[in-house]
Amino acid sequence: MRVLAINDISCVGKCSLTVALPVLSACGATVDILPTALLSTHTGGFSGYTFLPLDDEMRRICDHWETLGLKYDVVYSGYLGSRDQINFVKDVKRRFLKEGGKFVVDPVLGDNFTFYKGFDDAFAQGMLSLCAEADYILPNETESFLLTGERDFSKALARLKEVCPCPVITGAQEGDAYSLYYDDGGKKVMPLKKIEGSFHGAGDVFAAAFAGCIGNGLGVEDALRLTADFCYRAIARTEREVPDKKYGLNYERELWVLTEAFREA
């Protein structure tokens, strides 16, 4: 299995490509990367960070790849820094995804029901157009709202189903925590174990693990169950071991969950 991960590189604070590489590798994938931006740290909890968009370099990289005849079983897209990058990723999918391959989009937009810095409604509409080209989309509860305008998660999921064949709202919370998704034509709910607090990078760990599970041929329910177990273990370890949560999850010693699952794949 060969996976292309499209995301930023945050040099400090475990997220984006620095977690996608090891997590997807633990799933047995050969992972290539297409960086969208270079940041000194991620943007959650740090101030004074540097940010370098890589639009021009992305084009040069992909032009070179085309001469190599590269094709991917899975293309996984995360943080994109502009509407131009959204449109470019659509082109990357057309150029490099194998016939029958899977396109997984984590529509990174915001948290706590607000946009991340630099994003707005126009950007959300651009991201929605990318979701329309995906096989699976993985919005968190905030992103499901920003994409649809619906705070009711069931209504948001129904709206997203009109766009993408398999939307997954990864972490809805109304008292209890759960994932909402469509599988075999119907809406389903998967309860999640809940640990209070904010854990930076958890969404990226979740998305990378899910993409690895899908690439290994798991159905949505099995992929979510394995991904949720792995992420819960990583968050629980982080709660015990990491005083400053903005530095990301201590997921490394829980990678065995994925390695064991796909040892014979």
Backbone as JSON, one array per atom type, in Angstrom:
{
  "sequence": "MRVLAINDISCVGKCSLTVALPVLSACGATVDILPTALLSTHTGGFSGYTFLPLDDEMRRICDHWETLGLKYDVVYSGYLGSRDQINFVKDVKRRFLKEGGKFVVDPVLGDNFTFYKGFDDAFAQGMLSLCAEADYILPNETESFLLTGERDFSKALARLKEVCPCPVITGAQEGDAYSLYYDDGGKKVMPLKKIEGSFHGAGDVFAAAFAGCIGNGLGVEDALRLTADFCYRAIARTEREVPDKKYGLNYERELWVLTEAFREA",
  "N": [[0.85, -1.19, 0.0], [0.61, 2.14, -0.94], [0.71, 5.41, 0.16], [-0.21, 8.8, -0.2], [0.35, 11.58, 1.7], [-0.98, 14.66, 2.33], [-0.31, 17.61, 3.78], [0.54, 20.04, 6.33], [3.87, 20.8, 7.58], [4.59, 21.02, 10.82], [7.06, 22.06, 12.85], [7.46, 21.84, 15.59], [5.43, 20.45, 18.12], [3.4, 17.9, 17.99], [1.79, 16.99, 15.15], [-0.12, 16.96, 12.07], [1.97, 16.31, 9.28], [4.1, 15.24, 10.75], [2.97, 13.43, 12.46], [1.43, 11.91, 10.73], [3.21, 10.43, 9.12], [4.57, 8.42, 10.87], [2.26, 7.12, 11.91], [0.78, 6.18, 9.68], [2.78, 4.59, 8.62], [2.96, 2.62, 10.6], [0.67, 1.29, 10.0], [1.47, -0.21, 7.93], [1.99, 1.06, 5.55], [3.71, 2.45, 2.71], [4.78, 5.67, 2.77], [4.47, 8.7, 1.18], [5.02, 12.24, 1.05], [3.4, 15.41, 0.67], [4.1, 18.48, 1.37], [2.22, 21.27, 2.53], [2.7, 23.63, 3.82], [5.22, 25.2, 5.86], [5.8, 25.37, 9.24], [7.03, 26.87, 12.23], [6.04, 26.05, 14.69], [2.98, 24.33, 15.58], [-0.26, 25.99, 15.41], [-1.86, 26.14, 17.64], [-1.95, 27.27, 20.75], [0.65, 28.16, 20.76], [2.55, 31.15, 20.28], [3.82, 33.68, 18.03], [4.74, 32.12, 15.97], [6.35, 30.95, 12.93], [5.44, 30.96, 9.44], [5.36, 29.46, 6.36], [4.07, 29.31, 3.25], [3.81, 26.77, 0.74], [3.11, 26.72, -1.95], [4.22, 27.1, -4.6], [6.34, 25.28, -4.57], [4.96, 22.89, -4.19], [3.8, 22.51, -6.7], [6.09, 22.16, -8.31], [7.13, 19.83, -7.18], [5.1, 17.95, -7.77], [5.1, 17.99, -10.54], [7.59, 16.83, -11.02], [7.16, 14.3, -9.87], [5.32, 13.27, -11.69], [6.9, 12.57, -13.85], [8.0, 10.3, -12.84], [6.02, 8.49, -12.8], [4.36, 7.99, -10.57], [1.82, 6.51, -8.55], [-0.98, 6.22, -6.3], [-2.46, 4.27, -3.7], [-3.99, 5.33, -1.69], [-4.91, 8.66, -1.17], [-4.48, 11.1, 1.15], [-5.69, 13.99, 2.57], [-5.04, 16.87, 4.48], [-4.42, 19.72, 6.35], [-4.84, 22.66, 4.51], [-3.69, 25.65, 3.11], [-4.87, 27.66, 1.58], [-7.36, 28.7, -0.86], [-6.39, 28.27, -3.38], [-4.66, 26.13, -2.91], [-6.54, 24.19, -2.25], [-7.81, 23.79, -4.74], [-5.61, 22.87, -6.13], [-5.1, 20.43, -4.88], [-7.27, 18.93, -5.73], [-6.48, 18.54, -8.37], [-4.16, 17.06, -7.9], [-5.29, 14.69, -6.92], [-6.55, 13.76, -9.28], [-4.32, 13.32, -10.88], [-2.68, 11.48, -9.53], [-3.95, 9.5, -7.95], [-4.64, 6.08, -7.87], [-6.71, 4.17, -10.12], [-9.65, 3.15, -8.64], [-8.58, 3.67, -6.18], [-8.55, 5.28, -2.89], [-9.75, 8.36, -1.67], [-9.21, 10.37, 0.97], [-10.37, 12.91, 3.0], [-9.58, 15.2, 5.44], [-11.2, 17.82, 6.51], [-9.8, 20.43, 7.43], [-10.63, 23.1, 9.37], [-11.4, 24.42, 11.78], [-12.01, 24.81, 15.35], [-13.83, 24.44, 18.44], [-16.14, 25.61, 17.5], [-15.39, 27.77, 15.92], [-13.54, 29.38, 13.28], [-10.16, 28.49, 12.41], [-7.32, 30.71, 12.45], [-7.17, 32.8, 9.62], [-9.0, 31.46, 8.05], [-12.3, 31.4, 6.56], [-15.84, 31.82, 5.68], [-15.87, 31.63, 2.89], [-13.6, 30.12, 2.4], [-14.42, 27.76, 3.63], [-16.46, 26.97, 1.9], [-14.94, 26.39, -0.34], [-13.51, 24.21, 0.69], [-15.62, 22.47, 1.05], [-16.19, 21.86, -1.6], [-13.97, 20.32, -2.17], [-14.45, 18.18, -0.5], [-16.52, 17.05, -1.9], [-15.27, 15.56, -3.8], [-14.22, 13.46, -2.47], [-13.87, 10.13, -1.09], [-14.15, 9.54, 1.56], [-14.82, 11.66, 4.3], [-13.68, 13.53, 7.15], [-14.72, 15.41, 9.22], [-14.46, 17.26, 12.31], [-16.64, 18.09, 15.11], [-16.92, 20.88, 15.03], [-16.12, 21.47, 12.41], [-18.05, 20.11, 10.95], [-20.21, 21.76, 11.42], [-19.26, 24.23, 10.36], [-19.08, 23.58, 7.68], [-21.71, 23.04, 6.97], [-23.52, 24.67, 8.32], [-25.17, 23.64, 10.22], [-25.92, 22.94, 13.54], [-27.04, 20.8, 14.76], [-26.07, 17.55, 14.91], [-26.97, 15.25, 13.54], [-28.45, 16.37, 11.46], [-26.41, 17.79, 10.22], [-24.78, 15.66, 9.39], [-26.48, 14.43, 7.53], [-26.6, 16.45, 5.59], [-23.93, 16.47, 4.78], [-23.78, 13.94, 3.69], [-25.02, 14.29, 1.29], [-23.01, 15.36, -0.16], [-20.68, 13.76, -0.01], [-19.97, 10.26, -0.28], [-19.33, 8.88, 2.09], [-19.44, 10.33, 4.89], [-17.9, 11.13, 8.03], [-18.46, 12.24, 11.17], [-16.22, 13.01, 13.47], [-15.99, 13.41, 16.26], [-18.42, 14.06, 17.87], [-20.15, 15.7, 20.52], [-22.56, 15.55, 22.92], [-23.12, 15.65, 25.83], [-22.41, 12.68, 26.14], [-19.66, 11.28, 24.22], [-19.27, 10.63, 20.75], [-18.96, 9.07, 17.49], [-20.43, 9.9, 14.4], [-21.68, 8.45, 11.46], [-22.05, 7.32, 8.03], [-22.87, 4.14, 6.81], [-23.25, 1.33, 4.76], [-25.54, 2.45, 3.66], [-27.02, 3.6, 5.76], [-27.45, 5.75, 8.66], [-25.19, 5.66, 11.36], [-24.11, 5.29, 14.78], [-21.3, 5.53, 16.83], [-20.3, 5.0, 20.02], [-17.85, 6.74, 21.98], [-15.04, 6.47, 24.15], [-14.41, 8.87, 26.63], [-12.22, 11.46, 27.47], [-11.69, 14.2, 29.44], [-10.7, 17.46, 28.36], [-8.41, 19.36, 26.24], [-6.64, 18.22, 23.47], [-4.06, 18.71, 21.58], [-3.45, 17.98, 18.18], [-4.77, 15.57, 18.14], [-6.81, 15.15, 16.29], [-5.39, 14.91, 13.88], [-3.9, 12.59, 14.34], [-6.01, 10.78, 14.53], [-7.16, 10.98, 11.92], [-5.04, 10.11, 10.25], [-4.68, 7.47, 11.16], [-7.19, 6.4, 10.53], [-7.17, 6.66, 7.72], [-5.1, 4.87, 7.15], [-6.29, 2.48, 8.0], [-8.45, 2.26, 6.21], [-7.01, 2.04, 3.83], [-5.99, -0.49, 4.19], [-8.14, -2.04, 3.65], [-10.25, -2.23, 5.48], [-13.68, -1.97, 6.5], [-15.87, 0.85, 7.16], [-16.93, 0.82, 9.81], [-15.25, -1.01, 11.2], [-12.81, 0.26, 10.77], [-13.19, 2.67, 12.14], [-13.55, 1.71, 14.74], [-11.04, 0.54, 15.38], [-9.38, 2.76, 15.02], [-10.44, 4.53, 16.93], [-9.86, 3.14, 19.3], [-7.05, 3.12, 19.29], [-6.56, 5.92, 19.37], [-7.78, 6.64, 21.79], [-6.16, 5.26, 23.64], [-3.76, 6.64, 23.17], [-4.45, 9.25, 23.95], [-5.13, 8.84, 26.64], [-2.64, 8.05, 27.65], [-1.24, 10.42, 27.18], [-2.62, 12.16, 28.89], [-1.76, 11.17, 31.32], [1.04, 11.5, 31.19], [1.99, 13.89, 30.02], [2.6, 17.12, 30.83], [2.19, 19.63, 29.51], [-0.11, 20.05, 27.23], [-0.12, 21.14, 24.68], [1.98, 20.25, 23.22], [1.34, 17.93, 21.96], [0.19, 14.5, 21.31], [1.26, 11.65, 23.21], [1.63, 9.31, 21.43], [3.32, 7.4, 20.46], [4.12, 5.03, 21.81], [1.85, 3.58, 21.64], [1.54, 2.74, 19.09], [1.76, 0.08, 18.53], [-0.78, -1.01, 18.55], [-1.82, -0.55, 16.01], [0.2, -1.71, 14.45], [0.09, -4.44, 15.23], [-2.51, -5.06, 14.39], [-2.26, -5.04, 11.63], [-0.27, -6.78, 11.01], [-0.24, -9.1, 9.44], [-1.2, -8.16, 7.07]],
  "CA": [[0.0, 0.0, 0.0], [1.35, 3.4, -1.02], [-0.17, 6.5, 0.58], [0.26, 10.17, -0.28], [-0.19, 12.42, 2.77], [-0.89, 16.09, 1.99], [-0.55, 18.31, 5.04], [1.65, 20.92, 6.66], [4.91, 20.36, 8.51], [4.81, 21.85, 12.0], [8.33, 21.53, 13.33], [7.29, 21.54, 17.02], [4.02, 20.2, 18.4], [3.15, 16.73, 17.14], [0.55, 17.06, 14.39], [0.05, 17.03, 10.62], [2.81, 15.28, 8.67], [5.01, 14.57, 11.7], [2.28, 12.25, 13.0], [0.93, 11.08, 9.63], [4.27, 9.51, 8.67], [4.7, 7.22, 11.7], [0.99, 6.41, 12.09], [0.51, 5.44, 8.45], [3.81, 3.55, 8.5], [2.56, 1.54, 11.51], [-0.39, 0.54, 9.31], [2.1, -0.99, 6.86], [2.02, 1.84, 4.31], [4.79, 3.3, 2.23], [4.16, 6.99, 2.85], [5.1, 9.86, 0.56], [4.41, 13.45, 1.61], [3.34, 16.66, -0.09], [3.9, 19.53, 2.38], [1.48, 22.44, 2.09], [3.28, 24.8, 4.49], [6.22, 24.91, 6.89], [5.6, 26.22, 10.41], [7.98, 26.61, 13.32], [5.23, 25.26, 15.62], [1.58, 24.41, 15.17], [-0.82, 27.3, 15.75], [-2.72, 26.05, 18.81], [-1.27, 27.41, 22.04], [1.94, 28.83, 20.57], [2.49, 32.48, 19.66], [5.04, 34.09, 17.36], [5.21, 31.05, 15.07], [6.6, 31.31, 11.54], [4.57, 30.26, 8.49], [5.82, 29.57, 4.97], [3.28, 28.51, 2.32], [4.67, 26.04, -0.21], [2.33, 26.52, -3.18], [5.07, 26.95, -5.79], [7.11, 24.04, -4.45], [4.03, 21.78, -4.41], [3.66, 22.32, -8.15], [7.33, 21.6, -8.84], [7.22, 18.45, -6.7], [4.17, 17.09, -8.5], [5.58, 17.86, -11.92], [8.66, 15.83, -11.0], [6.56, 12.98, -9.62], [4.66, 12.76, -12.89], [7.92, 11.93, -14.67], [8.31, 9.02, -12.21], [4.87, 7.6, -12.94], [3.87, 7.61, -9.26], [0.39, 6.36, -8.32], [-1.22, 5.95, -4.89], [-3.66, 3.54, -3.29], [-4.75, 6.27, -0.85], [-4.47, 10.05, -1.01], [-5.06, 11.65, 2.39], [-5.49, 15.43, 2.57], [-5.32, 17.52, 5.75], [-4.4, 21.18, 6.38], [-4.56, 23.4, 3.29], [-3.56, 27.02, 3.56], [-5.51, 28.64, 0.71], [-8.28, 28.12, -1.84], [-5.55, 27.77, -4.48], [-4.2, 24.79, -2.54], [-7.69, 23.28, -2.38], [-7.96, 23.46, -6.16], [-4.46, 22.08, -6.56], [-5.26, 19.06, -4.38], [-8.18, 18.26, -6.68], [-5.65, 18.14, -9.5], [-3.29, 15.98, -7.41], [-6.1, 13.47, -6.91], [-6.74, 13.29, -10.65], [-3.05, 12.91, -11.48], [-1.87, 10.49, -8.82], [-4.7, 8.43, -7.3], [-4.9, 4.92, -8.72], [-8.09, 3.81, -10.37], [-10.12, 2.33, -7.52], [-7.97, 4.13, -4.93], [-9.42, 5.99, -1.96], [-9.39, 9.74, -1.36], [-9.67, 10.68, 2.34], [-10.19, 14.34, 3.28], [-9.81, 15.79, 6.75], [-11.42, 19.21, 6.12], [-9.31, 21.23, 8.55], [-11.22, 24.44, 9.34], [-11.47, 25.1, 13.05], [-12.32, 24.09, 16.58], [-14.65, 25.22, 19.38], [-17.15, 26.27, 16.68], [-14.85, 28.96, 15.27], [-12.5, 29.12, 12.29], [-8.76, 28.78, 12.67], [-6.86, 31.98, 11.88], [-6.98, 32.83, 8.17], [-10.09, 30.78, 7.35], [-13.6, 32.08, 6.62], [-16.9, 31.08, 5.02], [-15.49, 31.36, 1.5], [-12.67, 28.99, 2.43], [-15.21, 26.58, 3.96], [-17.14, 26.53, 0.68], [-13.92, 25.73, -1.15], [-13.25, 22.91, 1.29], [-16.78, 21.62, 0.75], [-16.03, 21.37, -2.97], [-12.99, 19.23, -2.12], [-15.16, 17.04, 0.1], [-17.38, 16.44, -2.93], [-14.45, 14.65, -4.61], [-13.64, 12.47, -1.56], [-14.59, 8.91, -0.74], [-14.39, 9.65, 3.0], [-14.44, 12.94, 4.92], [-13.53, 13.34, 8.59], [-14.83, 16.66, 9.99], [-14.82, 17.23, 13.71], [-17.96, 18.68, 15.29], [-16.86, 22.26, 14.56], [-16.04, 21.49, 10.94], [-19.36, 19.73, 10.4], [-21.03, 22.98, 11.49], [-18.75, 25.25, 9.44], [-19.36, 23.13, 6.32], [-23.14, 22.89, 6.68], [-24.35, 25.61, 9.05], [-26.05, 22.89, 11.12], [-25.36, 22.55, 14.84], [-27.57, 19.47, 15.02], [-25.11, 16.69, 14.23], [-27.66, 14.37, 12.6], [-28.76, 17.16, 10.27], [-25.14, 18.07, 9.55], [-24.35, 14.45, 8.7], [-27.33, 14.25, 6.35], [-26.15, 17.42, 4.58], [-22.64, 16.02, 4.27], [-24.02, 12.75, 2.87], [-25.36, 14.76, -0.05], [-21.77, 15.79, -0.79], [-19.68, 12.69, -0.01], [-20.64, 8.99, 0.02], [-19.1, 8.39, 3.44], [-18.99, 11.32, 5.87], [-17.74, 10.7, 9.41], [-18.22, 13.31, 12.15], [-15.3, 12.17, 14.24], [-16.06, 13.53, 17.71], [-19.55, 14.84, 18.33], [-20.36, 15.6, 21.96], [-23.77, 16.06, 23.53], [-23.01, 14.84, 27.04], [-21.49, 11.61, 25.77], [-18.91, 11.48, 22.98], [-19.55, 9.58, 19.78], [-18.78, 9.36, 16.08], [-21.59, 9.7, 13.55], [-21.21, 8.13, 10.12], [-22.92, 6.53, 7.17], [-22.31, 2.86, 6.39], [-24.28, 0.45, 4.19], [-26.74, 3.2, 3.35], [-27.73, 4.14, 6.91], [-26.69, 6.49, 9.67], [-24.8, 4.86, 12.51], [-23.49, 6.0, 15.88], [-20.33, 4.74, 17.57], [-19.89, 5.66, 21.26], [-16.42, 6.89, 22.2], [-14.58, 6.75, 25.49], [-14.18, 10.31, 26.71], [-11.29, 12.02, 28.45], [-11.87, 15.65, 29.43], [-9.54, 18.29, 28.07], [-8.05, 19.63, 24.85], [-5.42, 17.49, 23.14], [-3.64, 19.16, 20.26], [-2.96, 16.95, 17.26], [-5.55, 14.33, 18.2], [-7.53, 14.98, 15.03], [-4.46, 14.44, 12.86], [-3.62, 11.19, 14.66], [-7.22, 10.04, 14.17], [-7.32, 10.95, 10.47], [-4.0, 9.27, 9.66], [-4.98, 6.07, 11.48], [-8.36, 6.0, 9.74], [-6.74, 6.48, 6.33], [-4.35, 3.61, 7.1], [-7.24, 1.36, 8.11], [-9.17, 2.16, 4.94], [-6.07, 1.53, 2.85], [-5.84, -1.92, 4.42], [-9.35, -2.73, 3.25], [-11.28, -2.3, 6.51], [-14.89, -1.18, 6.34], [-15.9, 2.06, 7.98], [-17.14, 0.51, 11.23], [-14.03, -1.6, 11.76], [-11.77, 1.29, 10.74], [-13.45, 3.61, 13.23], [-13.34, 1.04, 16.03], [-9.6, 0.42, 15.61], [-8.85, 4.12, 15.15], [-10.88, 5.09, 18.22], [-9.12, 2.46, 20.36], [-5.69, 3.64, 19.24], [-6.55, 7.31, 19.82], [-8.09, 6.68, 23.23], [-4.95, 4.86, 24.36], [-2.78, 7.72, 23.06], [-4.91, 10.38, 24.76], [-5.01, 8.45, 28.05], [-1.21, 8.12, 27.98], [-0.89, 11.84, 27.21], [-3.2, 12.7, 30.11], [-0.91, 10.74, 32.45], [2.48, 11.71, 31.05], [2.39, 15.15, 29.38], [2.05, 18.28, 31.56], [1.79, 20.7, 28.6], [-0.78, 19.3, 26.17], [0.03, 21.71, 23.35], [3.06, 19.58, 22.49], [0.8, 16.81, 21.19], [-0.09, 13.22, 21.96], [2.26, 10.59, 23.36], [1.03, 8.18, 20.71], [4.33, 6.51, 19.88], [4.15, 3.71, 22.46], [0.59, 2.91, 21.34], [1.52, 2.35, 17.68], [1.66, -1.37, 18.44], [-2.18, -1.35, 18.28], [-1.94, -0.6, 14.57], [1.17, -2.69, 13.93], [-0.44, -5.77, 15.46], [-3.71, -5.25, 13.57], [-1.94, -5.21, 10.22], [0.96, -7.55, 10.88], [-0.36, -10.07, 8.35], [-1.85, -7.54, 5.91]],
  "C": [[0.88, 1.24, 0.0], [0.37, 4.54, -0.78], [0.54, 7.83, 0.35], [-0.43, 10.98, 0.79], [0.09, 13.88, 2.43], [-1.26, 16.87, 3.24], [0.62, 19.25, 5.28], [2.71, 20.18, 7.47], [5.01, 21.4, 9.62], [6.0, 21.28, 12.74], [8.29, 21.16, 14.8], [5.8, 21.43, 17.3], [3.52, 19.12, 17.48], [1.78, 16.8, 16.48], [0.9, 16.93, 12.91], [0.99, 15.94, 10.11], [3.73, 14.58, 9.66], [4.32, 13.44, 12.45], [1.78, 11.35, 11.89], [1.96, 10.04, 9.2], [4.37, 8.27, 9.57], [3.39, 6.44, 11.84], [0.66, 5.59, 10.85], [1.55, 4.33, 8.24], [3.49, 2.36, 9.4], [1.44, 0.69, 10.91], [0.16, -0.26, 8.13], [2.23, -0.25, 5.55], [3.42, 2.34, 4.0], [4.21, 4.69, 2.07], [5.05, 8.02, 2.15], [4.35, 11.11, 1.04], [4.43, 14.59, 0.6], [3.06, 17.78, 0.91], [3.19, 20.74, 1.79], [2.04, 23.74, 2.67], [4.3, 24.31, 5.5], [6.04, 25.91, 8.02], [6.62, 25.87, 11.48], [7.32, 25.78, 14.42], [3.83, 25.18, 15.02], [0.98, 25.67, 15.79], [-1.67, 27.29, 17.01], [-1.92, 26.13, 20.1], [0.1, 28.02, 21.95], [1.69, 30.21, 19.97], [3.83, 32.76, 18.99], [5.58, 33.06, 16.38], [5.46, 31.61, 13.66], [5.74, 30.45, 10.63], [5.06, 30.53, 7.08], [4.94, 28.71, 4.08], [4.18, 27.93, 1.23], [3.98, 25.81, -1.55], [3.22, 26.26, -4.4], [5.84, 25.64, -5.74], [6.21, 22.81, -4.64], [3.89, 21.49, -5.9], [4.92, 21.68, -8.74], [7.48, 20.13, -8.42], [6.34, 17.54, -7.54], [4.56, 16.94, -9.97], [6.71, 16.84, -12.01], [8.09, 14.43, -10.8], [5.93, 12.4, -10.87], [5.66, 12.09, -13.81], [8.3, 10.55, -14.12], [7.17, 8.02, -12.32], [4.27, 7.16, -11.61], [2.35, 7.54, -9.22], [0.18, 5.87, -6.89], [-2.52, 5.2, -4.67], [-4.59, 4.43, -2.46], [-4.1, 7.64, -0.97], [-5.23, 10.61, 0.18], [-4.69, 13.13, 2.47], [-5.9, 16.02, 3.91], [-5.31, 19.03, 5.61], [-4.0, 21.75, 5.02], [-4.65, 24.88, 3.61], [-4.27, 28.06, 2.72], [-6.48, 27.93, -0.23], [-7.51, 27.63, -3.06], [-5.05, 26.37, -4.17], [-5.33, 23.78, -2.61], [-7.84, 22.84, -3.83], [-6.81, 22.61, -6.66], [-4.58, 20.63, -6.09], [-6.26, 18.28, -5.22], [-7.4, 17.74, -7.88], [-4.7, 17.01, -9.11], [-4.05, 14.66, -7.39], [-6.23, 12.91, -8.33], [-5.45, 12.74, -11.25], [-2.44, 11.68, -10.84], [-2.65, 9.38, -8.11], [-4.96, 7.3, -8.29], [-6.38, 4.77, -9.0], [-8.54, 2.83, -9.28], [-9.49, 2.7, -6.2], [-8.94, 4.97, -4.12], [-8.86, 7.38, -1.65], [-10.05, 10.11, -0.03], [-9.35, 12.14, 2.63], [-10.53, 14.64, 4.73], [-9.97, 17.29, 6.5], [-11.07, 20.18, 7.25], [-9.81, 22.67, 8.41], [-11.17, 25.16, 10.68], [-11.78, 24.19, 14.21], [-13.15, 25.02, 17.47], [-15.65, 26.12, 18.64], [-16.7, 27.62, 16.12], [-13.76, 28.53, 14.28], [-11.11, 29.28, 12.9], [-8.4, 30.1, 11.97], [-6.64, 31.84, 10.38], [-8.08, 32.15, 7.38], [-11.39, 31.56, 7.53], [-14.62, 31.25, 5.85], [-16.55, 30.74, 3.58], [-14.52, 30.18, 1.44], [-13.44, 27.7, 2.73], [-15.95, 26.06, 2.73], [-16.15, 25.87, -0.28], [-13.6, 24.34, -0.63], [-14.41, 21.95, 1.03], [-16.7, 21.07, -0.67], [-14.99, 20.27, -3.05], [-13.63, 17.98, -1.52], [-16.01, 16.31, -0.93], [-16.6, 15.48, -3.82], [-13.89, 13.5, -3.78], [-14.51, 11.23, -1.46], [-14.99, 8.92, 0.73], [-14.0, 11.06, 3.44], [-14.55, 12.8, 6.43], [-13.62, 14.67, 9.34], [-15.03, 16.39, 11.47], [-16.16, 17.95, 13.88], [-18.0, 20.13, 14.81], [-16.9, 22.31, 13.04], [-17.34, 21.05, 10.29], [-20.3, 20.92, 10.39], [-20.57, 24.01, 10.46], [-19.02, 24.88, 7.98], [-20.84, 23.18, 5.97], [-24.01, 23.97, 7.3], [-25.29, 24.96, 10.04], [-25.33, 22.55, 12.41], [-25.91, 21.2, 15.31], [-26.75, 18.47, 14.22], [-25.77, 15.74, 13.24], [-28.01, 15.11, 11.32], [-27.49, 17.48, 9.49], [-24.67, 16.85, 8.77], [-25.18, 14.21, 7.44], [-26.94, 15.21, 5.24], [-24.83, 16.97, 3.96], [-22.78, 14.78, 3.4], [-24.43, 13.12, 1.45], [-24.12, 15.13, -0.86], [-20.82, 14.63, -1.02], [-20.36, 11.38, 0.35], [-20.45, 8.5, 1.44], [-18.55, 9.49, 4.34], [-18.92, 10.71, 7.26], [-17.53, 11.95, 10.26], [-17.49, 12.65, 13.3], [-15.51, 12.26, 15.74], [-17.18, 14.43, 18.17], [-19.73, 14.65, 19.83], [-21.66, 16.3, 22.35], [-23.94, 15.29, 24.84], [-22.0, 13.75, 26.81], [-20.76, 11.98, 24.48], [-19.2, 10.32, 22.04], [-19.12, 10.04, 18.4], [-20.09, 9.06, 15.36], [-21.1, 9.43, 12.14], [-22.28, 7.4, 9.34], [-22.17, 5.26, 6.76], [-23.45, 1.98, 5.91], [-25.62, 1.17, 4.05], [-27.45, 3.84, 4.51], [-26.82, 4.89, 7.85], [-26.4, 5.59, 10.85], [-24.09, 5.74, 13.54], [-22.53, 5.06, 16.58], [-19.94, 5.5, 18.84], [-18.37, 5.68, 21.39], [-16.14, 7.06, 23.68], [-14.1, 8.2, 25.55], [-13.19, 10.64, 27.81], [-11.39, 13.54, 28.35], [-10.56, 16.36, 29.09], [-9.34, 18.48, 26.58], [-6.7, 19.0, 24.55], [-5.04, 17.81, 21.71], [-3.07, 18.01, 19.44], [-3.78, 15.69, 17.25], [-6.3, 14.08, 16.9], [-6.65, 14.46, 13.92], [-4.09, 12.98, 13.08], [-4.8, 10.32, 14.23], [-7.32, 9.88, 12.65], [-6.29, 10.04, 9.81], [-4.27, 7.8, 9.93], [-6.16, 5.57, 10.66], [-7.97, 5.76, 8.28], [-5.94, 5.18, 6.17], [-5.25, 2.4, 7.17], [-8.01, 1.16, 6.81], [-8.26, 1.6, 3.85], [-5.82, 0.04, 2.98], [-7.12, -2.7, 4.16], [-10.41, -2.87, 4.31], [-12.51, -1.49, 6.1], [-14.92, -0.04, 7.34], [-16.03, 1.73, 9.46], [-15.88, -0.06, 11.87], [-12.89, -0.59, 11.8], [-11.95, 2.27, 11.89], [-13.18, 2.96, 14.59], [-11.85, 0.95, 16.35], [-8.97, 1.8, 15.83], [-9.19, 4.72, 16.5], [-10.12, 4.45, 19.38], [-7.69, 2.99, 20.44], [-5.62, 5.07, 19.8], [-6.86, 7.44, 21.3], [-6.86, 6.31, 24.04], [-3.9, 5.99, 24.34], [-3.18, 8.92, 23.92], [-4.78, 10.06, 26.25], [-3.55, 8.51, 28.49], [-0.76, 9.58, 28.09], [-1.4, 12.5, 28.48], [-2.32, 12.37, 31.32], [0.49, 11.34, 32.38], [2.89, 13.11, 30.59], [1.79, 16.33, 30.13], [1.5, 19.36, 30.62], [1.23, 20.07, 27.33], [-0.59, 19.89, 24.79], [1.15, 21.04, 22.55], [2.61, 18.29, 21.81], [0.69, 15.53, 21.99], [1.16, 12.37, 22.1], [1.7, 9.31, 22.75], [2.03, 7.09, 20.37], [4.3, 5.1, 20.48], [2.82, 2.97, 22.31], [0.5, 2.49, 19.87], [1.41, 0.84, 17.5], [0.22, -1.81, 18.15], [-2.4, -1.48, 16.77], [-1.02, -1.64, 13.95], [0.64, -4.1, 14.07], [-1.66, -6.05, 14.57], [-3.38, -5.58, 12.13], [-0.66, -6.0, 10.0], [0.92, -8.51, 9.69], [-0.95, -9.48, 7.08], [-0.91, -7.51, 4.7]]
}
